Amino acid sequence: MPAPGVPEEGPDIQAIGTTPTQPPTLTGRWIEVSLLEQIVRLHDGPQVIGEYLAATGVGDTPDTTTYPGLFSVYQKHEGPMYLRAYGVYVTHWVGFDPERDNGFHSLPMDAKGRVVDSRLGQPVSHGCIRLIFPEIVFRFATFGMQVWIH
């Protein structure tokens, strides 16, 4: 049976059913993403120091899924950067899943910086994690920081 929020028919995700319901033992600062709640939590050890509404992948194909698992921050770019495949701009990119090009970023914008899709709190993205205050996660994240998605 798939994890909550993952479609019954969909991508073959190795982590389905094996993603722990409790976070792995993580020390220092780390980021948690709850797919069920559509929430990003910033942690300092066991303490939550920030919690933000998000929008994750819609999950109807492998290319639109935010995959559960343990990842690490590998890339940061303040932007704006143009996502040619989607015809939008984003800012405050924090990459954590290089295999699928998934990361945290702003709401999608047009060339003039106007938000073109402000939906949060539901799966609507192509796999990335949209935030209304992406600069907070951008400043918090460091290279190698753990990102736990469940």
C-alpha positions in Angstrom: 0.0 0.0 0.0 1.4 3.4 -0.9 2.4 6.0 1.6 -0.2 8.8 2.3 -0.3 11.3 -0.5 1.3 9.0 -3.1 -1.0 7.7 -5.8 -2.1 4.1 -5.9 -0.9 3.8 -9.5 2.2 5.8 -10.1 6.0 5.8 -10.1 7.8 2.8 -8.8 9.2 4.4 -5.7 11.7 2.2 -3.7 11.0 4.2 -0.5 7.2 3.6 -0.5 6.4 1.6 2.6 10.0 1.8 3.9 10.2 5.5 4.7 10.3 5.7 8.5 7.4 7.4 10.3 9.9 8.9 12.8 12.8 11.0 11.5 16.2 9.3 11.4 18.5 10.4 14.1 19.7 13.7 12.8 21.9 16.1 14.7 22.5 19.7 14.2 20.3 21.6 11.8 18.1 19.8 9.2 15.0 20.2 7.1 11.8 18.1 7.3 9.1 18.0 4.6 5.7 16.4 5.5 4.0 15.3 2.2 0.8 14.6 4.1 0.7 18.0 5.8 2.3 20.0 3.0 4.6 21.6 5.6 8.3 22.3 5.7 9.9 22.3 9.2 13.3 23.7 10.0 15.0 21.8 12.9 17.9 22.4 15.2 18.4 18.9 16.6 15.0 17.8 17.9 13.6 21.4 18.2 11.5 22.8 15.4 12.6 26.4 14.9 10.4 27.2 11.9 7.3 25.8 10.1 6.0 26.9 6.7 3.2 25.9 4.4 4.4 24.4 1.1 3.2 22.8 -2.1 4.9 19.5 -3.2 4.6 17.4 -6.3 1.3 16.4 -7.7 2.6 12.8 -8.0 0.7 11.6 -11.1 3.9 10.7 -13.0 7.5 10.1 -12.0 8.3 13.6 -13.3 5.8 15.3 -10.9 6.6 13.4 -7.7 8.3 14.7 -4.6 10.0 11.4 -3.5 10.2 10.4 0.1 13.6 9.7 1.6 16.7 11.2 3.1 18.5 13.7 0.9 21.2 16.4 1.2 21.4 20.0 0.1 23.8 20.0 -2.9 23.0 23.3 -4.6 21.9 26.9 -3.9 21.1 29.7 -6.3 19.4 32.9 -5.2 18.1 33.6 -8.7 16.0 34.5 -10.4 16.4 31.5 -12.6 14.3 30.5 -15.6 12.8 27.0 -15.7 12.6 26.6 -19.5 10.6 23.4 -19.3 7.8 25.2 -17.4 8.1 28.7 -18.7 8.5 30.3 -15.3 11.0 31.9 -13.1 11.8 31.0 -9.5 14.1 32.4 -6.8 15.9 31.0 -3.8 16.6 27.6 -5.2 17.9 24.9 -2.8 18.5 21.6 -4.6 18.3 18.4 -2.6 17.4 15.7 -5.2 19.9 15.9 -8.1 18.6 12.7 -9.7 15.2 14.4 -10.3 16.2 18.1 -10.2 13.9 18.7 -7.2 14.5 21.4 -4.6 12.9 24.2 -2.6 12.1 27.4 -4.4 9.7 30.4 -4.6 6.3 30.4 -6.1 6.5 30.4 -9.9 6.7 33.8 -11.5 6.6 35.4 -14.9 9.5 37.5 -16.4 8.2 40.6 -14.5 8.3 38.8 -11.1 4.5 38.4 -10.8 3.4 35.2 -9.2 1.6 33.0 -11.7 0.5 30.2 -9.3 0.1 31.0 -5.6 -1.4 27.6 -4.5 0.1 26.2 -1.3 -1.0 23.5 1.1 -1.7 20.9 -1.6 0.3 18.9 -4.1 0.5 21.1 -7.2 4.1 21.2 -8.3 6.2 19.2 -10.8 8.1 17.6 -7.8 9.8 20.6 -6.3 8.7 22.2 -3.0 7.2 25.7 -3.4 7.3 28.1 -0.5 5.9 31.6 0.0 9.0 32.6 2.0 11.7 30.7 0.2 14.4 33.1 1.4 14.0 31.7 4.9 14.8 28.1 3.8 17.6 29.5 1.5 19.3 31.2 4.4 18.9 28.2 6.7 20.2 25.6 4.3 23.8 24.8 4.1 25.6 22.4 1.7 25.4 18.8 2.9 22.4 19.6 5.3 20.0 16.7 5.6 16.5 16.9 4.1 14.0 14.3 5.3 10.9 13.9 3.2 8.1 11.7 4.4 
